[in-house]
Amino acid sequence: MRRSLAAVVTSAALLLGLAACGGNDSESASSSDTLKVGVSPVPHGEILKYVADNLAAKEGLKLEIVEFNDYVQPNVALQEKQLDANYFQHIPYLDEEVASKGYKFTALKPVHIEPLGVYSKTVKSINDVPAGGVVGLPNDPSNSGRALNLLAANGLLTLKDGVGVKGTEKDITGNPKNLKFKSLEAAQLPRSLEDTAISVINGNYAIETGLKPATDSLALEKGENNPYANLVVVRTGDEGDERVVKLEKLLHSPEVKKFVEDKYQGSVLPAF
């Protein structure tokens, strides 16, 4: 895992400093009056920075924002008490992590949705994907099943009845264009566009690399009734922490909703 060299430390003003998250810390993050939150840089970090810059001081909340560039280490750091909370994941991914690693975590209320999209550097329409083309997919189970469902919804393949978002390549019952699938870590998918006909990319990584899901995607998930809303996660028992309660209030404020709508123009959607 590569972590951003700069963690964002905020109080009334925003300060930049080096994030020290060593595994040998004898003191947990929660010993401070500052709430330490691990995030993906975009859009989670941007949303939280907006809260820190514009709303937190009014609630007497201090935030330290630590950026991660993968989907594994934010939960490891939360488990090891290097963080007080994280904000990067959706419920299907969290459920997988809890089942496989035994974390005792609690998810709070949904904040936003990053629609999964299909992108290409060569194909101009979802109907023009070439026969035998290589398709880049995220390699974590919750997002790979999600990607297959998006491809199925757009007529590129069919899946067994009832598999839902847990579908795998073994559940493909129809592949009329004989597409080839290449599974990669989600963060690598934007770079894979050099080598694939299409790639199915998580919204945060698409935005981070300059893609605009609302206009650049060949196909995009719908926001309505989408189970993949991103939310804040804490260790079970910490959901009543006064700092966490304040953060939840601010993340679900009209100001944050407007910020998301104005900044991302449909590429990220409020989930409240």
KEKE-3310 file (N, C-alpha, C; in steps of 0.2 Angstrom, whole numbers, plus 5000, padded with zeros to 4 digits):
npx = (5004:5002:5003:4997:5010:5007:4997:4981:4978:4967:4959:4952:4958:4966:4979:4995:5003:5014:5008:5009:5007:5012:5013:5017:5012:5009:4998:4981:4972:4961:4963:4965:4958:4955:4947:4952:4953:4953:4954:4949:4957:4949:4932:4931:4941:4940:4927:4927:4937:4931:4921:4929:4935:4924:4914:4917:4922:4912:4905:4914:4923:4937:4947:4958:4964:4968:4975:4973:4978:4973:4961:4963:4971:4965:4955:4963:4971:4961:4957:4968:4968:4974:4967:4952:4941:4935:4932:4928:4922:4909:4894:4893:4907:4912:4905:4911:4924:4923:4918:4928:4939:4936:4933:4927:4916:4906:4895:4890:4878:4873:4883:4887:4886:4897:4895:4898:4907:4909:4923:4933:4947:4946:4934:4919:4905:4894:4889:4898:4908:4922:4922:4929:4936:4946:4942:4943:4942:4937:4946:4942:4929:4916:4915:4919:4908:4898:4903:4901:4887:4884:4889:4881:4868:4869:4869:4880:4884:4876:4870:4868:4852:4847:4860:4864:4873:4884:4889:4901:4914:4911:4898:4893:4882:4880:4890:4891:4900:4912:4920:4935:4941:4950:4956:4960:4968:4958:4963:4972:4964:4961:4973:4974:4967:4975:4977:4966:4950:4938:4936:4930:4927:4929:4921:4928:4941:4941:4937:4948:4958:4955:4944:4927:4914:4900:4900:4910:4909:4905:4894:4885:4881:4865:4859:4848:4841:4853:4864:4877:4882:4893:4901:4904:4914:4916:4925:4915:4905:4911:4902:4894:4903:4906:4913:4912:4898:4896:4903:4895:4883:4887:4891:4879:4873:4864:4873:4884:4877:4874:4887:4892:4884:4886:4900:4903:4894:4885:4893:4897:4885:4874:4869:4858)
npy = (4994:5011:5026:5043:5055:5066:5070:5077:5089:5096:5110:5124:5130:5124:5112:5105:5090:5077:5060:5050:5034:5022:5005:5002:5011:5015:5022:5025:5031:5037:5043:5056:5073:5076:5070:5056:5052:5040:5041:5038:5048:5055:5055:5056:5062:5075:5079:5078:5087:5099:5099:5101:5113:5122:5119:5112:5119:5126:5116:5113:5103:5094:5089:5076:5071:5057:5051:5037:5025:5013:5000:4992:4995:5005:4999:4990:4999:5005:4995:4993:5003:5015:5024:5033:5032:5027:5032:5027:5016:5004:4996:4982:4979:4981:4971:4960:4961:4961:4948:4940:4944:4946:4958:4970:4981:4995:5002:5018:5030:5031:5042:5046:5042:5034:5031:5016:5015:5012:5013:5019:5021:5019:5015:5021:5020:5010:5000:4997:4989:4979:4962:4949:4958:4964:4966:4976:4973:4976:4968:4965:4955:4961:4972:4967:4959:4968:4975:4966:4965:4978:4977:4967:4973:4982:4974:4967:4954:4940:4934:4921:4918:4927:4928:4941:4954:4947:4939:4930:4927:4914:4913:4918:4916:4920:4926:4935:4942:4936:4941:4945:4944:4953:4954:4967:4976:4989:5002:5002:5001:5013:5015:5004:5006:5009:4996:4989:4985:4990:4996:4993:5005:5010:5024:5034:5032:5035:5048:5053:5052:5061:5058:5061:5054:5057:5061:5055:5042:5026:5019:5020:5017:5017:5029:5027:5018:5012:5000:5003:5014:5025:5027:5032:5022:5014:5008:4995:5001:5013:5022:5030:5040:5057:5065:5058:5058:5071:5073:5064:5072:5083:5078:5075:5086:5100:5108:5100:5092:5100:5104:5092:5090:5102:5102:5090:5087:5077:5066:5061:5057:5063:5053:5055)
npz = (5000:4996:5004:5003:5005:5012:5025:5029:5041:5051:5059:5064:5054:5039:5040:5034:5036:5039:5039:5052:5054:5062:5065:5078:5087:5104:5108:5105:5091:5095:5107:5106:5105:5093:5078:5069:5052:5039:5022:5004:4992:4982:4979:4993:5001:4997:5000:5014:5017:5013:5023:5034:5031:5031:5039:5051:5062:5067:5074:5084:5080:5077:5064:5057:5042:5033:5019:5008:4996:4992:4994:5005:5016:5024:5032:5039:5046:5054:5062:5069:5077:5072:5066:5069:5062:5045:5028:5014:5008:5003:5008:5003:5001:5013:5021:5015:5020:5033:5035:5030:5038:5051:5057:5069:5065:5063:5052:5047:5042:5024:5013:5000:4982:4970:4955:4946:4931:4913:4903:4889:4878:4864:4860:4855:4858:4868:4861:4851:4856:4852:4845:4854:4862:4875:4892:4906:4923:4940:4954:4966:4975:4977:4969:4957:4954:4953:4942:4932:4932:4927:4914:4910:4911:4900:4889:4885:4890:4898:4914:4926:4932:4947:4953:4956:4963:4967:4957:4947:4935:4932:4932:4920:4907:4894:4881:4869:4861:4864:4874:4883:4899:4911:4926:4938:4951:4958:4958:4947:4936:4928:4921:4914:4902:4892:4887:4885:4878:4884:4900:4917:4929:4945:4952:4960:4957:4943:4943:4950:4940:4931:4923:4918:4925:4922:4909:4901:4902:4894:4898:4913:4930:4938:4950:4958:4971:4973:4980:4983:4990:4998:5014:5032:5042:5058:5073:5081:5094:5095:5088:5095:5100:5103:5094:5082:5080:5078:5066:5057:5057:5051:5038:5033:5030:5023:5016:5013:5004:4994:4990:4985:4974:4966:4964:4958:4948:4944:4943:4955:4967:4979:4993:5002)
capx = (5000:5006:4999:4999:5015:5004:4990:4978:4977:4962:4955:4949:4962:4969:4987:4997:5008:5016:5004:5012:5003:5016:5010:5020:5010:5006:4993:4977:4970:4955:4965:4965:4951:4955:4945:4957:4949:4956:4949:4952:4958:4944:4930:4930:4945:4938:4921:4929:4941:4926:4918:4935:4936:4919:4908:4919:4924:4905:4903:4919:4926:4944:4948:4964:4962:4974:4974:4975:4978:4970:4955:4964:4974:4961:4952:4968:4973:4955:4957:4974:4967:4978:4962:4946:4935:4937:4927:4930:4919:4902:4892:4895:4914:4913:4903:4916:4930:4921:4917:4935:4945:4933:4933:4921:4915:4899:4894:4885:4873:4876:4884:4887:4887:4901:4893:4903:4906:4913:4927:4937:4951:4946:4927:4915:4898:4894:4887:4903:4914:4924:4922:4936:4939:4948:4938:4946:4937:4940:4947:4938:4923:4910:4915:4919:4901:4895:4905:4898:4880:4884:4890:4875:4863:4870:4869:4887:4884:4871:4872:4863:4847:4848:4866:4864:4880:4889:4891:4908:4914:4908:4891:4892:4879:4881:4895:4890:4906:4918:4925:4940:4941:4956:4955:4965:4967:4954:4967:4975:4960:4962:4979:4973:4964:4980:4978:4959:4945:4935:4937:4924:4931:4926:4920:4933:4947:4939:4938:4955:4963:4953:4938:4921:4909:4893:4900:4915:4908:4900:4888:4885:4876:4860:4860:4842:4841:4860:4867:4884:4883:4899:4899:4909:4914:4920:4925:4909:4906:4913:4897:4892:4908:4904:4916:4909:4891:4896:4905:4889:4878:4890:4892:4873:4870:4862:4879:4888:4873:4875:4894:4893:4880:4889:4907:4904:4889:4882:4898:4896:4878:4872:4865:4854)
capy = (5000:5017:5031:5049:5058:5072:5069:5083:5090:5102:5112:5130:5131:5117:5112:5099:5087:5070:5056:5044:5028:5016:4999:5001:5016:5013:5026:5024:5038:5040:5046:5063:5076:5076:5064:5054:5048:5038:5042:5039:5055:5058:5061:5056:5067:5082:5080:5079:5093:5104:5099:5103:5120:5126:5117:5108:5123:5128:5111:5112:5097:5095:5083:5074:5067:5053:5048:5030:5024:5007:4998:4987:4998:5009:4995:4988:5005:5006:4989:4993:5010:5020:5029:5033:5031:5028:5034:5025:5010:5003:4990:4975:4978:4980:4964:4955:4962:4958:4940:4937:4946:4946:4965:4972:4987:4997:5007:5023:5032:5033:5049:5047:5036:5035:5026:5013:5016:5008:5018:5017:5026:5018:5013:5027:5018:5003:4995:4996:4985:4974:4955:4947:4963:4963:4970:4977:4972:4977:4961:4963:4952:4965:4977:4963:4957:4974:4977:4961:4967:4984:4975:4963:4978:4985:4969:4964:4947:4938:4931:4916:4921:4927:4929:4948:4958:4942:4936:4930:4925:4907:4914:4921:4911:4922:4931:4935:4945:4932:4946:4942:4948:4954:4957:4971:4980:4994:5008:5001:5001:5019:5014:4998:5008:5008:4989:4985:4988:4994:4994:4995:5008:5014:5031:5038:5032:5038:5056:5055:5052:5066:5056:5063:5049:5059:5063:5052:5034:5023:5016:5022:5014:5022:5031:5026:5011:5009:4998:5004:5021:5025:5029:5032:5016:5015:5002:4994:5004:5020:5025:5036:5045:5064:5067:5054:5060:5078:5072:5062:5077:5088:5075:5074:5093:5103:5111:5095:5089:5105:5104:5086:5092:5107:5100:5084:5088:5070:5061:5058:5058:5062:5047:5057)
capz = (5000:4996:5007:5002:5010:5016:5028:5030:5048:5051:5065:5061:5048:5037:5040:5031:5039:5038:5043:5055:5056:5063:5069:5085:5092:5110:5110:5099:5088:5099:5114:5105:5104:5085:5075:5063:5047:5033:5016:4997:4990:4978:4982:5000:5004:4995:5004:5021:5017:5013:5030:5039:5030:5031:5044:5057:5068:5070:5079:5088:5078:5074:5059:5054:5036:5031:5012:5006:4988:4990:4998:5010:5022:5028:5037:5043:5051:5059:5066:5073:5081:5070:5064:5073:5057:5038:5024:5007:5006:5003:5012:5001:5002:5021:5023:5013:5024:5040:5035:5029:5042:5057:5060:5072:5063:5062:5046:5048:5036:5017:5011:4993:4978:4965:4950:4942:4924:4907:4899:4884:4874:4857:4858:4856:4860:4871:4856:4847:4859:4847:4846:4857:4866:4882:4897:4913:4929:4947:4956:4973:4973:4977:4964:4950:4953:4951:4935:4927:4932:4923:4907:4908:4910:4894:4883:4883:4892:4902:4920:4929:4936:4954:4956:4959:4963:4969:4951:4945:4928:4931:4932:4914:4903:4887:4880:4862:4858:4866:4877:4887:4905:4914:4933:4941:4957:4956:4957:4941:4930:4923:4917:4909:4896:4886:4884:4885:4873:4889:4907:4921:4933:4951:4951:4963:4953:4937:4944:4952:4934:4926:4919:4921:4924:4919:4902:4898:4902:4889:4902:4920:4935:4940:4957:4962:4975:4973:4987:4984:4993:5002:5021:5037:5046:5064:5077:5085:5101:5094:5085:5100:5101:5101:5088:5076:5080:5075:5059:5054:5056:5045:5032:5030:5030:5016:5014:5010:4998:4988:4988:4980:4968:4962:4962:4954:4942:4942:4943:4962:4969:4987:4995:5007)
cpx = (5004:5001:5002:5004:5012:4997:4987:4975:4973:4960:4951:4952:4965:4976:4989:5003:5009:5011:5008:5008:5007:5012:5012:5017:5007:5000:4988:4975:4965:4957:4965:4958:4950:4952:4949:4953:4953:4951:4953:4952:4952:4938:4929:4934:4943:4932:4923:4933:4936:4922:4923:4935:4931:4914:4911:4919:4917:4903:4908:4922:4932:4945:4955:4962:4968:4972:4977:4974:4976:4964:4956:4966:4970:4957:4957:4970:4967:4955:4963:4974:4972:4974:4956:4940:4938:4931:4929:4926:4912:4900:4894:4902:4915:4911:4908:4922:4929:4921:4924:4940:4942:4933:4926:4919:4908:4899:4888:4881:4876:4877:4884:4888:4892:4899:4899:4902:4911:4916:4931:4941:4950:4938:4923:4908:4899:4892:4892:4909:4915:4923:4929:4939:4941:4945:4941:4941:4941:4941:4944:4931:4917:4910:4916:4912:4897:4896:4901:4890:4879:4884:4884:4869:4863:4871:4875:4887:4877:4873:4867:4858:4848:4854:4867:4871:4885:4891:4898:4908:4911:4901:4888:4889:4879:4886:4896:4896:4912:4923:4929:4941:4948:4955:4961:4963:4963:4958:4970:4971:4960:4968:4978:4970:4968:4980:4971:4955:4940:4937:4932:4928:4927:4926:4925:4940:4947:4940:4945:4960:4960:4947:4932:4915:4902:4894:4905:4914:4904:4894:4890:4880:4871:4861:4854:4843:4848:4863:4874:4886:4889:4897:4905:4908:4918:4920:4918:4910:4908:4908:4894:4897:4906:4907:4913:4902:4891:4898:4899:4884:4881:4890:4885:4869:4868:4868:4883:4884:4874:4882:4895:4890:4883:4896:4907:4899:4887:4887:4899:4889:4877:4868:4860:4849)
cpy = (5006:5023:5038:5052:5063:5070:5076:5084:5096:5103:5118:5131:5124:5117:5105:5097:5080:5065:5050:5039:5022:5011:4999:5006:5013:5016:5026:5031:5041:5043:5054:5066:5077:5069:5062:5050:5046:5038:5040:5046:5059:5053:5062:5062:5074:5084:5082:5085:5099:5105:5102:5111:5125:5125:5115:5113:5125:5123:5109:5105:5098:5088:5082:5069:5064:5049:5041:5029:5017:5006:4993:4990:5002:5005:4992:4993:5006:5001:4990:5000:5015:5026:5028:5031:5030:5029:5033:5019:5010:4997:4983:4974:4977:4974:4959:4955:4959:4951:4937:4938:4947:4953:4966:4979:4989:5003:5012:5025:5033:5040:5050:5041:5038:5030:5023:5014:5012:5014:5015:5022:5025:5017:5019:5026:5011:4998:4993:4992:4980:4967:4953:4952:4961:4968:4970:4977:4973:4969:4960:4960:4956:4969:4973:4961:4963:4976:4972:4963:4973:4982:4971:4968:4982:4980:4966:4956:4946:4934:4926:4920:4921:4928:4936:4950:4953:4938:4936:4928:4918:4908:4917:4915:4913:4927:4932:4937:4941:4937:4942:4947:4948:4958:4961:4974:4987:5000:5008:5002:5007:5018:5009:5000:5008:5001:4986:4989:4993:4992:4997:4998:5011:5021:5036:5038:5035:5046:5058:5056:5057:5064:5059:5058:5051:5060:5058:5044:5032:5021:5018:5019:5020:5023:5028:5019:5008:5007:5000:5011:5020:5029:5029:5025:5017:5008:5001:4997:5011:5025:5031:5041:5052:5066:5064:5056:5067:5077:5069:5067:5082:5085:5074:5081:5095:5106:5106:5092:5094:5105:5098:5088:5097:5105:5095:5083:5081:5064:5057:5061:5058:5056:5048:5062)
cpz = (5000:4999:5004:5007:5014:5019:5029:5037:5048:5058:5062:5055:5046:5037:5037:5035:5037:5042:5045:5058:5058:5067:5076:5090:5098:5112:5104:5097:5092:5106:5113:5104:5097:5082:5069:5058:5041:5027:5009:4996:4987:4978:4989:5003:5003:4999:5011:5022:5017:5020:5034:5038:5031:5036:5051:5063:5071:5075:5084:5087:5075:5070:5057:5048:5033:5024:5011:4999:4987:4995:5004:5017:5026:5033:5042:5048:5056:5064:5071:5077:5079:5067:5069:5068:5050:5034:5017:5004:5006:5007:5010:5002:5009:5023:5021:5018:5031:5040:5034:5034:5050:5061:5063:5071:5062:5056:5048:5042:5030:5016:5004:4989:4972:4959:4946:4935:4919:4903:4894:4880:4866:4855:4860:4858:4863:4866:4851:4850:4854:4849:4849:4861:4873:4887:4904:4918:4935:4950:4963:4971:4973:4971:4957:4949:4950:4944:4930:4927:4927:4916:4905:4907:4903:4888:4881:4885:4896:4908:4922:4933:4943:4957:4959:4958:4965:4963:4950:4938:4927:4930:4925:4910:4896:4886:4872:4858:4860:4869:4882:4893:4909:4921:4936:4947:4955:4954:4950:4935:4925:4919:4912:4903:4890:4883:4884:4880:4878:4895:4912:4927:4939:4950:4954:4959:4946:4938:4946:4946:4929:4922:4922:4920:4920:4911:4898:4898:4896:4892:4909:4924:4936:4948:4961:4965:4974:4979:4988:4986:4998:5009:5026:5041:5052:5068:5081:5092:5100:5091:5089:5102:5099:5095:5081:5075:5076:5067:5055:5052:5051:5038:5028:5030:5023:5013:5010:5003:4992:4985:4983:4974:4963:4960:4957:4948:4939:4942:4950:4964:4976:4988:5001:5005)
residu = (MET:ARG:ARG:SER:LEU:ALA:ALA:VAL:VAL:THR:SER:ALA:ALA:LEU:LEU:LEU:GLY:LEU:ALA:ALA:CYS:GLY:GLY:ASN:ASP:SER:GLU:SER:ALA:SER:SER:SER:ASP:THR:LEU:LYS:VAL:GLY:VAL:SER:PRO:VAL:PRO:HIS:GLY:GLU:ILE:LEU:LYS:TYR:VAL:ALA:ASP:ASN:LEU:ALA:ALA:LYS:GLU:GLY:LEU:LYS:LEU:GLU:ILE:VAL:GLU:PHE:ASN:ASP:TYR:VAL:GLN:PRO:ASN:VAL:ALA:LEU:GLN:GLU:LYS:GLN:LEU:ASP:ALA:ASN:TYR:PHE:GLN:HIS:ILE:PRO:TYR:LEU:ASP:GLU:GLU:VAL:ALA:SER:LYS:GLY:TYR:LYS:PHE:THR:ALA:LEU:LYS:PRO:VAL:HIS:ILE:GLU:PRO:LEU:GLY:VAL:TYR:SER:LYS:THR:VAL:LYS:SER:ILE:ASN:ASP:VAL:PRO:ALA:GLY:GLY:VAL:VAL:GLY:LEU:PRO:ASN:ASP:PRO:SER:ASN:SER:GLY:ARG:ALA:LEU:ASN:LEU:LEU:ALA:ALA:ASN:GLY:LEU:LEU:THR:LEU:LYS:ASP:GLY:VAL:GLY:VAL:LYS:GLY:THR:GLU:LYS:ASP:ILE:THR:GLY:ASN:PRO:LYS:ASN:LEU:LYS:PHE:LYS:SER:LEU:GLU:ALA:ALA:GLN:LEU:PRO:ARG:SER:LEU:GLU:ASP:THR:ALA:ILE:SER:VAL:ILE:ASN:GLY:ASN:TYR:ALA:ILE:GLU:THR:GLY:LEU:LYS:PRO:ALA:THR:ASP:SER:LEU:ALA:LEU:GLU:LYS:GLY:GLU:ASN:ASN:PRO:TYR:ALA:ASN:LEU:VAL:VAL:VAL:ARG:THR:GLY:ASP:GLU:GLY:ASP:GLU:ARG:VAL:VAL:LYS:LEU:GLU:LYS:LEU:LEU:HIS:SER:PRO:GLU:VAL:LYS:LYS:PHE:VAL:GLU:ASP:LYS:TYR:GLN:GLY:SER:VAL:LEU:PRO:ALA:PHE)
# end
